[in-house]
Amino acid sequence: MLLADRDRLLTALEELETDNALDKVQLEDYSTQRKALLQEGAAVLKQLDELEGKTRAERVAVEDDDLEAMIASRRRERQEKQDGTCHACGKPVQASDKFCPSCGRPSS
């Protein structure tokens, strides 16, 4: 509904500008009508911005939740794959590691 109102107001403004350029409307009427259309258009744009702001905030919150869930899942997977610690430096190594990711020594 708001998008339709926005489009309607833009069309009305364009027509008014064209009529003014062709001297089809008196200057006093042009000024009054233009001011009314601009005020109505500003109100519609403000409402659209408020709706988009809420929608964007909701979208970001959902994306953050999804990201946090992915991070937690990855951390669980890494903990489950952990095979112990490096004999040389004591840092954790995974079962699939052929070399220690911290010191580079071969895993045994």
TIMIPA-177823 format. One record per residue (C-alpha): residue in three letters; z, y, x. Coordinates in steps of 0.2 Angstrom, whole numbers, plus 2048, in hexadecimal, padded with zeros to 3 digits. Layout:
% residues N
alaZYX ...
% end
This chain:
% residues 108
met800800800 leu80580C80E leu7F5808818 ala7EA80B808 asp7F381C806 arg7F0821818 asp7DD81D816 arg7DC826805 leu7E483580D leu7D983581C thr7CA834811 ala7D0842806 leu7D384D816 glu7C284981D glu7BA84E80C leu7C485E80B glu7BF86381D thr7AC85F818 asp7AE869808 asn7B6878812 ala7A887781F leu79B878811 asp7A4886809 lys7A787C7F9 val7B98807F8 gln7C28917F9 leu7CD894808 glu7DD8967FE asp7DA8857F5 tyr7D587D806 ser7E588280E thr7F087D800 gln7E786C7FE arg7E7869811 lys7F986C812 ala7FE860804 leu7F385280B leu7FA85581D gln80C854816 glu80984480C gly80083D81B ala80E840826 ala81A83881A val80F828819 leu80E82782C lys82082982E gln82381A822 leu81681082B asp81F81483C glu83080F835 leu8297FE82E glu8207FA83F gly8307FF848 lys83A7F283E thr82C7E5840 arg82B7E8852 ala83E7E6855 glu83E7D684B arg8307CF855 val8387D3865 ala8487CB85F val83F7BB85B glu8367BB86B asp8467BE875 asp84E7AF86C asp83F7A4870 leu83F7A9882 glu8527A6883 ala84F79487C met842790888 ile84D796897 ala85B78B891 ser85077C88F arg84977E8A0 arg85A7808A7 arg85F77089E glu8507678A5 arg85476C8B7 gln8667678B5 glu8607558AF lys8547538BD gln8617588CB asp86374A8D7 gly8717518E1 thr87275C8F0 cys86975E901 his87275590F ala86E76491B cys872773911 gly87B76D901 lys8707768F5 pro86A76C8E5 val85A7628E6 gln8517598D8 ala84B7478D8 ser83974C8DA asp83C7578E9 lys8367508FA phe83D75F903 cys84C76A900 pro84677A8F7 ser853784901 cys85277E913 gly842774913 arg84A76491A pro843753914 ser84D74C906 ser85373A909 
% end
